[in-house]
Amino acid sequence: MAKKNYDELAAKIMLNVGGKENVNALTHCATRLRFKVKDKEKVNVDRLNKLSGVIKVIDAGGQMQIVIGNHVADVYEVIAVANNMSKQVNAATDKSEEKQNIFNLFIDTVAGIFTPTLGVMSGAGMLKGLLILCTTMGWLSADMGTYRLLYAAADGVFTFLPFFLAYTAADKFKADKFVAVAIASALMYPDLSAAFTNGESITFLNIPVVLVNYTSSVIPIIISVYVLSKLEFGLKKIIPDMIKRFMIPLLSLVIMVPLTYLAVGPVADTVGKLLASGYTAMVGFNPIIAGGILGLLWPLIVMFGLHWGFVPIVFNNIAQYGRDTLFTITGPNNMAQAGATLGVFLKTKNKDLKQLAGSSALSAVLAGITEPAIYGVTLKYKKPFYIGMLFSGIAGAIVAAVGAGAPTLLGTSLLTLPGYIGKGFVGFLIACAIAYFGSAITTYFFGFNDSMIEVEEEPEESEEAVEIEPTNIAAD
């Protein structure tokens, strides 16, 4: 879609979500606009689904998710600028939050915290994979300055992960971002890190401190920032305005750093280890069955945007073991959906469908962006989607059996394959090939024919004005 059309698409999206007065907040991920609306009854889902440029509308995770595809950031920017939007709504005025169940609230929170970090995480993970390839081929060695500098660029993101999550969690929980990063700095402080390494015993006001390795940790800093947000809210009510600027950060640090070291950190670290060991035990009990079930169900999980609920486990696996296998097991699903879409592309003689399937298949296999393939092609004709699910399950079983993993959260695609270099890499490549070519061939011969195409009526253009006056959607 040409960029000149984004203004029109953005305006029509805003009109059909009920207008600016019906929106509490808007964020976006790699392919979806994520609206938090006041009244879902005012959202015209049918009209949204018919808009040129909208792939699918999904009501999931307490959000109205509008799948746009690769251009989502451009559409989001137009909407945000035109409406003077804040990414996050003021918690005190977000009445829709009260209606969310715990699971939806959890998904929304996880998405808000981790989405901003995914780009740099993926880039760093791919760089790690390329460095492994370079050392394996003998092009670089670990003692070379070139390697050490590039490895610092890749591994620094994961070593100091608490800093990144402190910032994004503070943005989500409405806490002071710099105080949150200061707490992360205290957790990573060299003197206390050395005390943990050396097995020292320290106390705070005669209370024993359980030292924990917070390098690459996830859960401790997120919980700490959440507690910080509640503490700051209380302090703002009782501290005079004239000394708030320095007194709130002072008291926040004095209270939160010891509290994190004494209670939040050790408890969160224990929970993290239990999650990691529980997942490992499940896969270890029977990796083929576990991998097959995960791979089979993953397309459904992604379809409803529920994959965000697994992200903390993935990052926790990386923190505990230095690599993750969960998203590696489910990674070939991207190839399966890409292959099924390719099968449709090769089989159909319909010009419009061939163009859509071709671009969607290419996006899925090269960039790992599967939403256009799923919502625009495979799910629409059902059989290709089921075929993709089947081969995703087969590939998941293979990946789990060979024990492949990745040092970061990666979206599986041709371009990210170097990020998986290591144990089980060859098996992972075989699984991806089976998922891709198996889905493509099966869809071509058994999963699709042009008789499945229904003639769709052109949506009538609304005569309502779509010009939107700039306004601040986040409440004053």
C-alpha positions as a printed NumPy array, in Angstrom:
array([[  0.   ,   0.   ,   0.   ],
       [  1.33 ,   3.406,  -0.928],
       [  2.09 ,   5.637,   1.958],
       [ -0.244,   8.35 ,   0.594],
       [ -3.188,   6.065,   1.426],
       [ -2.361,   5.74 ,   5.133],
       [ -4.241,   8.933,   6.032],
       [ -7.453,   7.592,   4.542],
       [ -7.014,   4.128,   6.075],
       [ -6.179,   5.589,   9.49 ],
       [ -9.225,   7.851,   9.418],
       [-11.551,   4.985,   8.449],
       [-10.114,   2.764,  11.176],
       [-10.708,   5.468,  13.777],
       [-14.244,   6.026,  12.493],
       [-15.095,   2.327,  12.75 ],
       [-13.599,   1.755,  16.193],
       [-16.188,   4.204,  17.446],
       [-14.297,   7.45 ,  17.058],
       [-11.689,   9.054,  19.249],
       [-14.093,   9.282,  22.186],
       [-14.325,   5.465,  22.306],
       [-10.56 ,   4.844,  22.488],
       [ -8.652,   4.659,  25.752],
       [ -5.253,   3.661,  24.378],
       [ -3.476,   2.382,  21.3  ],
       [ -0.25 ,   0.42 ,  20.877],
       [  1.078,  -1.775,  18.089],
       [  3.256,  -4.861,  17.679],
       [  4.873,  -6.236,  14.525],
       [  1.63 ,  -6.565,  12.565],
       [ -1.323,  -5.43 ,  14.709],
       [ -2.863,  -2.228,  15.979],
       [ -3.983,  -2.942,  19.548],
       [ -6.908,  -0.751,  20.642],
       [ -8.258,  -0.609,  24.181],
       [-11.779,   0.701,  23.717],
       [-14.399,   1.89 ,  26.177],
       [-17.377,   0.209,  24.518],
       [-16.854,  -2.709,  22.119],
       [-20.456,  -2.398,  20.941],
       [-19.461,   0.796,  19.144],
       [-16.772,  -0.987,  17.112],
       [-17.962,  -1.857,  13.597],
       [-16.025,  -5.095,  13.103],
       [-17.687,  -5.922,   9.773],
       [-16.719,  -2.592,   8.22 ],
       [-13.19 ,  -2.816,   9.614],
       [-12.734,  -6.276,   8.1  ],
       [-13.777,  -4.919,   4.692],
       [-11.357,  -1.988,   4.678],
       [ -8.623,  -2.203,   2.069],
       [ -5.437,  -2.489,   4.13 ],
       [ -7.001,  -4.373,   7.051],
       [ -6.337,  -8.111,   7.071],
       [ -8.395,  -9.173,  10.09 ],
       [ -9.982,  -7.847,  13.282],
       [ -9.604,  -9.93 ,  16.443],
       [-11.149,  -9.401,  19.864],
       [ -8.593, -11.012,  22.186],
       [ -6.525, -10.274,  25.272],
       [ -8.892,  -7.473,  26.309],
       [ -8.08 ,  -5.594,  23.102],
       [ -9.488,  -4.974,  19.648],
       [ -6.572,  -6.141,  17.518],
       [ -6.579,  -4.92 ,  13.924],
       [ -4.127,  -6.889,  11.79 ],
       [ -2.455,  -4.581,   9.25 ],
       [  0.737,  -6.448,   8.336],
       [  4.162,  -5.   ,   7.614],
       [  2.883,  -1.406,   7.361],
       [  1.394,  -1.345,  10.865],
       [  3.973,   1.113,  12.228],
       [  3.179,   3.614,   9.468],
       [ -0.569,   3.368,  10.05 ],
       [ -0.063,   3.658,  13.8  ],
       [  2.063,   6.775,  13.336],
       [ -0.62 ,   8.482,  11.256],
       [ -3.33 ,   7.673,  13.813],
       [ -1.179,   8.698,  16.78 ],
       [ -0.099,  12.014,  15.234],
       [ -3.562,  12.906,  13.918],
       [ -5.135,  12.245,  17.317],
       [ -2.301,  13.315,  19.626],
       [ -2.382,   9.892,  21.265],
       [ -0.44 ,   8.635,  24.228],
       [  0.669,   4.995,  23.893],
       [ -0.596,   4.091,  27.338],
       [ -3.754,   5.306,  28.996],
       [ -3.8  ,   6.779,  32.466],
       [ -4.637,   3.853,  34.738],
       [ -6.94 ,   5.983,  36.845],
       [ -9.195,   6.74 ,  33.888],
       [ -9.103,   3.42 ,  32.057],
       [-12.497,   2.025,  33.041],
       [-12.211,  -0.801,  30.518],
       [ -9.394,  -2.242,  32.633],
       [-11.923,  -3.124,  35.311],
       [-13.793,  -5.351,  32.875],
       [-10.722,  -7.402,  31.923],
       [-10.278, -10.804,  33.448],
       [ -6.939, -11.722,  34.976],
       [ -5.727, -13.605,  31.907],
       [ -6.512, -10.728,  29.52 ],
       [ -4.843,  -8.287,  31.864],
       [ -1.768, -10.527,  32.025],
       [ -1.546, -10.746,  28.211],
       [ -1.954,  -6.982,  27.86 ],
       [  0.739,  -6.323,  30.471],
       [  3.247,  -8.75 ,  28.985],
       [  2.691,  -7.378,  25.483],
       [  3.175,  -3.809,  26.7  ],
       [  6.437,  -4.634,  28.457],
       [  8.122,  -6.905,  25.928],
       [  6.979,  -5.568,  22.545],
       [  9.327,  -2.532,  22.52 ],
       [ 12.363,  -4.791,  23.12 ],
       [ 11.723,  -7.363,  20.404],
       [ 13.523,  -5.541,  17.594],
       [ 16.832,  -5.156,  19.396],
       [ 16.486,  -8.653,  20.887],
       [ 16.069, -10.216,  17.469],
       [ 18.948,  -8.216,  16.024],
       [ 21.253,  -9.168,  18.879],
       [ 20.236, -12.808,  18.644],
       [ 20.938, -12.926,  14.922],
       [ 24.317, -11.295,  15.516],
       [ 25.142, -14.025,  18.03 ],
       [ 24.253, -16.635,  15.445],
       [ 26.416, -14.983,  12.803],
       [ 29.35 , -14.855,  15.218],
       [ 28.95 , -18.569,  15.948],
       [ 28.961, -19.185,  12.199],
       [ 32.112, -17.073,  11.792],
       [ 33.995, -18.945,  14.528],
       [ 32.777, -22.326,  13.236],
       [ 34.044, -21.506,   9.734],
       [ 37.335, -20.168,  11.123],
       [ 36.772, -16.621,   9.906],
       [ 37.025, -15.225,  13.45 ],
       [ 38.362, -16.477,  16.778],
       [ 37.136, -15.649,  20.273],
       [ 40.358, -13.822,  21.203],
       [ 40.214, -11.389,  18.275],
       [ 39.29 ,  -7.788,  18.981],
       [ 36.75 ,  -7.783,  16.141],
       [ 34.955, -10.764,  17.64 ],
       [ 35.024,  -9.365,  21.178],
       [ 33.538,  -6.031,  20.123],
       [ 30.777,  -7.626,  18.074],
       [ 30.046, -10.156,  20.804],
       [ 29.732,  -7.303,  23.317],
       [ 27.177,  -5.708,  20.987],
       [ 25.202,  -8.966,  20.842],
       [ 25.517, -10.238,  24.396],
       [ 25.26 ,  -6.858,  26.117],
       [ 21.531,  -6.729,  25.381],
       [ 20.932,  -9.983,  27.268],
       [ 23.426,  -9.391,  30.057],
       [ 21.797,  -6.075,  30.932],
       [ 18.241,  -7.1  ,  30.119],
       [ 16.924,  -5.737,  33.466],
       [ 17.705,  -2.201,  32.256],
       [ 15.535,  -2.608,  29.148],
       [ 12.668,  -4.19 ,  31.044],
       [ 12.872,  -1.607,  33.832],
       [ 12.251,   1.138,  31.285],
       [  9.395,  -0.581,  29.428],
       [  7.774,  -1.819,  32.649],
       [  7.877,   1.716,  34.06 ],
       [  6.171,   2.944,  30.901],
       [  3.485,   0.294,  31.304],
       [  2.939,   0.727,  35.051],
       [  3.249,   4.531,  34.993],
       [  6.291,   4.648,  37.26 ],
       [  9.273,   7.003,  37.026],
       [ 11.382,   5.479,  34.239],
       [ 14.71 ,   6.692,  35.576],
       [ 14.043,   5.514,  39.113],
       [ 13.104,   2.137,  37.642],
       [ 16.387,   1.992,  35.716],
       [ 18.209,   3.049,  38.9  ],
       [ 16.722,   0.023,  40.696],
       [ 17.936,  -2.199,  37.85 ],
       [ 21.372,  -0.591,  38.2  ],
       [ 21.435,  -1.523,  41.872],
       [ 20.569,  -5.118,  41.008],
       [ 23.447,  -5.221,  38.508],
       [ 25.923,  -3.275,  40.665],
       [ 29.428,  -4.842,  40.314],
       [ 30.159,  -4.968,  44.07 ],
       [ 27.005,  -6.951,  44.843],
       [ 27.393,  -9.109,  41.745],
       [ 30.888,  -9.971,  42.952],
       [ 29.502, -10.74 ,  46.42 ],
       [ 27.124, -13.269,  44.84 ],
       [ 29.941, -14.792,  42.772],
       [ 32.221, -15.081,  45.808],
       [ 29.481, -16.55 ,  48.011],
       [ 29.62 , -13.713,  50.543],
       [ 27.026, -13.312,  53.293],
       [ 25.714,  -9.78 ,  53.797],
       [ 22.938,  -8.219,  55.855],
       [ 20.758,  -5.115,  55.699],
       [ 19.956,  -3.704,  59.159],
       [ 20.921,  -7.131,  60.523],
       [ 18.48 ,  -8.852,  58.165],
       [ 20.195, -11.541,  56.023],
       [ 20.205, -10.769,  52.3  ],
       [ 19.695, -13.642,  49.884],
       [ 21.959, -12.7  ,  46.995],
       [ 20.751, -13.649,  43.518],
       [ 22.357, -13.377,  40.094],
       [ 20.226, -10.751,  38.35 ],
       [ 22.172, -10.85 ,  35.071],
       [ 19.71 , -11.491,  32.213],
       [ 16.858, -11.837,  34.731],
       [ 13.274, -10.935,  33.832],
       [ 10.731, -11.424,  36.596],
       [ 12.472,  -9.625,  39.528],
       [ 12.747,  -6.233,  37.859],
       [  9.201,  -6.343,  36.444],
       [  7.699,  -7.052,  39.863],
       [  9.937,  -4.418,  41.472],
       [  8.791,  -1.755,  39.016],
       [  5.161,  -2.701,  39.593],
       [  5.649,  -2.265,  43.357],
       [  7.503,   0.995,  42.657],
       [  4.497,   2.342,  40.749],
       [  2.248,   1.707,  43.753],
       [  4.785,   3.238,  46.139],
       [  5.122,   6.378,  44.024],
       [  1.344,   6.717,  43.834],
       [  1.162,   6.72 ,  47.628],
       [  4.132,   9.058,  48.098],
       [  2.667,  11.632,  45.717],
       [ -0.361,  11.945,  47.991],
       [  1.559,  12.674,  51.184],
       [  4.717,  14.549,  50.137],
       [  4.436,  18.349,  49.676],
       [  4.736,  19.573,  46.094],
       [  7.781,  21.734,  46.801],
       [  9.984,  18.708,  47.685],
       [  8.411,  15.995,  45.486],
       [ 11.049,  16.332,  42.762],
       [ 13.853,  14.894,  44.873],
       [ 12.058,  13.361,  47.856],
       [ 10.009,  10.798,  45.907],
       [ 13.062,   9.416,  44.033],
       [ 15.04 ,   9.412,  47.307],
       [ 12.418,   7.471,  49.253],
       [ 11.729,   5.193,  46.278],
       [ 15.371,   4.139,  46.083],
       [ 15.788,   3.811,  49.843],
       [ 12.71 ,   1.606,  50.078],
       [ 12.706,  -0.313,  46.802],
       [ 16.352,  -1.394,  46.491],
       [ 16.489,  -3.079,  49.932],
       [ 12.966,  -4.467,  49.449],
       [ 13.965,  -5.985,  46.112],
       [ 17.116,  -7.548,  47.531],
       [ 15.375,  -8.823,  50.668],
       [ 12.056, -10.066,  49.292],
       [ 11.025,  -9.333,  45.71 ],
       [ 14.217, -10.577,  44.068],
       [ 14.625, -13.916,  45.881],
       [ 10.913, -14.777,  45.589],
       [ 10.768, -13.828,  41.895],
       [ 13.985, -15.716,  41.202],
       [ 12.516, -18.83 ,  42.824],
       [  9.339, -18.512,  40.75 ],
       [ 11.426, -18.124,  37.622],
       [ 13.447, -21.227,  38.359],
       [ 10.263, -23.205,  39.009],
       [  8.819, -22.083,  35.653],
       [ 12.003, -23.013,  33.834],
       [ 12.345, -26.397,  35.528],
       [  8.623, -27.138,  35.02 ],
       [  8.84 , -26.476,  31.295],
       [ 12.089, -28.445,  31.021],
       [ 10.541, -31.385,  32.873],
       [  7.513, -31.36 ,  30.559],
       [  9.661, -31.462,  27.434],
       [ 12.117, -33.894,  29.014],
       [  9.361, -36.379,  29.916],
       [  8.554, -36.954,  26.248],
       [  9.973, -34.317,  23.909],
       [  8.318, -35.725,  20.789],
       [  4.806, -35.631,  22.258],
       [  5.336, -32.253,  23.96 ],
       [  6.852, -30.719,  20.832],
       [  4.136, -32.17 ,  18.628],
       [  1.335, -30.788,  20.784],
       [  2.972, -27.359,  21.058],
       [  3.586, -27.184,  17.326],
       [  0.073, -28.37 ,  16.486],
       [ -1.68 , -25.874,  18.746],
       [  0.627, -22.93 ,  18.118],
       [ -1.189, -21.591,  15.021],
       [ -4.372, -21.308,  17.106],
       [ -2.485, -19.604,  19.93 ],
       [ -0.942, -17.067,  17.526],
       [ -4.285, -16.549,  15.796],
       [ -5.809, -15.196,  19.008],
       [ -2.68 , -13.28 ,  20.034],
       [ -2.22 , -15.465,  23.12 ],
       [  1.435, -16.253,  22.385],
       [  2.376, -13.246,  24.505],
       [  1.5  , -15.288,  27.585],
       [  4.506, -17.52 ,  26.866],
       [  7.034, -14.694,  26.478],
       [  8.02 , -14.536,  30.189],
       [  8.783, -18.272,  30.111],
       [ 10.953, -17.771,  27.01 ],
       [ 12.984, -14.954,  28.542],
       [ 13.21 , -16.838,  31.801],
       [ 14.565, -19.888,  29.963],
       [ 17.214, -17.675,  28.391],
       [ 18.134, -16.225,  31.79 ],
       [ 18.352, -19.659,  33.44 ],
       [ 19.924, -21.731,  30.661],
       [ 21.311, -19.229,  28.172],
       [ 18.938, -20.485,  25.47 ],
       [ 15.256, -21.139,  24.853],
       [ 13.624, -24.152,  23.229],
       [  9.929, -23.214,  23.55 ],
       [  9.791, -20.656,  20.745],
       [ 12.261, -22.792,  18.787],
       [  9.824, -25.716,  18.897],
       [  7.017, -23.472,  17.676],
       [  9.177, -21.568,  15.175],
       [  8.582, -23.885,  12.168],
       [  4.91 , -22.886,  12.326],
       [  5.964, -19.775,  10.396],
       [  7.386, -21.99 ,   7.674],
       [  4.293, -24.201,   7.664],
       [  1.915, -21.266,   7.158],
       [  4.271, -19.793,   4.548],
       [  4.308, -23.133,   2.717],
       [  0.527, -23.522,   2.823],
       [  0.166, -20.007,   1.419],
       [  2.705, -20.827,  -1.283],
       [  0.57 , -23.844,  -2.208],
       [ -2.433, -21.567,  -2.677],
       [ -0.311, -19.146,  -4.732],
       [  0.838, -21.911,  -7.065],
       [ -2.627, -23.478,  -7.443],
       [ -4.944, -20.511,  -7.888],
       [ -5.649, -18.845, -11.206],
       [ -7.442, -15.953,  -9.52 ],
       [ -5.35 , -12.844, -10.111],
       [ -6.215, -11.056,  -6.857],
       [ -5.701, -14.132,  -4.688],
       [ -2.423, -14.967,  -6.425],
       [ -1.106, -11.49 ,  -5.666],
       [ -2.204, -11.656,  -2.023],
       [ -0.915, -15.199,  -1.49 ],
       [  2.41 , -14.439,  -3.171],
       [  3.179, -11.384,  -1.051],
       [  1.941, -13.075,   2.136],
       [  4.001, -16.225,   1.519],
       [  7.102, -14.124,   0.859],
       [  6.568, -12.046,   4.007],
       [  6.139, -15.196,   6.108],
       [  9.18 , -17.072,   4.816],
       [ 11.572, -14.098,   4.69 ],
       [ 10.485, -12.093,   7.737],
       [  8.477, -14.534,   9.839],
       [  5.388, -12.272,   9.618],
       [  2.557, -14.807,   9.292],
       [ -0.579, -12.794,  10.06 ],
       [ -1.187, -11.786,   6.403],
       [ -0.779, -15.435,   5.389],
       [ -3.038, -16.747,   8.163],
       [ -5.861, -14.207,   8.067],
       [ -5.696, -13.355,   4.4  ],
       [ -5.231, -16.836,   2.944],
       [ -4.915, -20.055,   4.961],
       [ -7.568, -19.474,   7.628],
       [ -9.932, -17.996,   5.074],
       [ -9.958, -21.262,   3.097],
       [ -9.593, -23.474,   6.197],
       [ -7.942, -26.548,   4.651],
       [ -4.58 , -24.785,   4.07 ],
       [ -4.647, -23.642,   7.697],
       [ -5.293, -27.178,   8.977],
       [ -2.512, -28.515,   6.763],
       [ -0.16 , -25.889,   8.18 ],
       [ -1.171, -26.925,  11.703],
       [ -0.412, -30.575,  10.916],
       [  3.069, -29.89 ,   9.573],
       [  3.736, -27.411,  12.38 ],
       [  3.057, -30.266,  14.808],
       [  5.332, -32.668,  12.907],
       [  8.116, -30.09 ,  12.801],
       [  7.643, -29.244,  16.495],
       [  8.125, -32.892,  17.426],
       [ 11.36 , -33.028,  15.398],
       [ 12.739, -29.815,  16.92 ],
       [ 11.963, -30.978,  20.464],
       [ 13.559, -34.365,  19.777],
       [ 16.868, -32.835,  18.588],
       [ 16.911, -30.252,  21.413],
       [ 17.391, -27.176,  19.23 ],
       [ 17.317, -23.758,  20.891],
       [ 18.072, -20.061,  20.45 ],
       [ 19.821, -17.477,  22.658],
       [ 16.964, -15.015,  22.268],
       [ 13.379, -14.608,  21.141],
       [ 13.428, -14.948,  17.358],
       [ 10.728, -15.044,  14.725],
       [ 11.651, -17.987,  12.532],
       [ 12.381, -17.037,   8.921],
       [ 15.078, -17.536,   6.317],
       [ 16.807, -14.37 ,   7.501],
       [ 16.909, -15.415,  11.181],
       [ 18.152, -18.992,  10.719],
       [ 21.742, -18.113,  11.779],
       [ 20.344, -17.247,  15.228],
       [ 19.609, -20.944,  15.824],
       [ 23.133, -22.223,  15.167],
       [ 24.154, -24.604,  17.94 ],
       [ 22.823, -27.843,  19.354],
       [ 20.206, -29.426,  17.094],
       [ 20.645, -26.846,  14.324],
       [ 20.637, -29.372,  11.477],
       [ 17.501, -31.011,  12.886],
       [ 15.885, -27.589,  13.137],
       [ 16.647, -26.891,   9.473],
       [ 15.171, -30.265,   8.486],
       [ 12.038, -29.539,  10.53 ],
       [ 11.622, -26.127,   8.866],
       [ 12.074, -27.669,   5.417],
       [  9.472, -30.373,   6.154],
       [  7.043, -27.747,   7.468],
       [  7.508, -25.499,   4.432],
       [  7.625, -27.935,   1.547],
       [  5.232, -30.425,   3.164],
       [  2.58 , -27.743,   3.664],
       [  3.11 , -26.312,   0.167],
       [  2.877, -29.666,  -1.642],
       [ -0.058, -30.967,   0.408],
       [ -1.99 , -27.721,  -0.007],
       [ -1.333, -27.675,  -3.746],
       [ -2.636, -31.198,  -4.319],
       [ -5.269, -31.618,  -1.613],
       [ -5.887, -28.374,   0.271],
       [ -7.095, -25.794,  -2.203],
       [ -8.855, -25.196,  -5.507],
       [-10.429, -22.111,  -6.999],
       [-13.946, -23.393,  -6.345],
       [-13.361, -22.392,  -2.711],
       [-13.204, -18.725,  -3.691],
       [-16.401, -16.864,  -2.916],
       [-17.361, -13.77 ,  -4.832],
       [-17.139, -10.931,  -2.341],
       [-19.256,  -7.832,  -2.531],
       [-17.436,  -4.549,  -2.657],
       [-17.969,  -2.63 ,   0.586],
       [-20.022,   0.497,   0.185],
       [-18.196,   3.681,   0.953],
       [-19.458,   5.447,   4.04 ],
       [-20.871,   8.855,   3.433],
       [-19.92 ,   9.88 ,   6.921],
       [-17.105,  12.336,   7.277],
       [-13.866,  10.663,   8.257],
       [-11.841,  13.733,   9.077],
       [-10.681,  13.488,  12.669],
       [ -9.909,  16.48 ,  14.776],
       [ -6.658,  16.216,  16.753],
       [ -7.338,  15.386,  20.367],
       [ -5.565,  13.762,  23.255],
       [ -7.139,  10.342,  23.681],
       [ -5.36 ,   9.669,  26.952],
       [ -7.469,  11.334,  29.622],
       [ -6.261,  14.599,  31.094]])
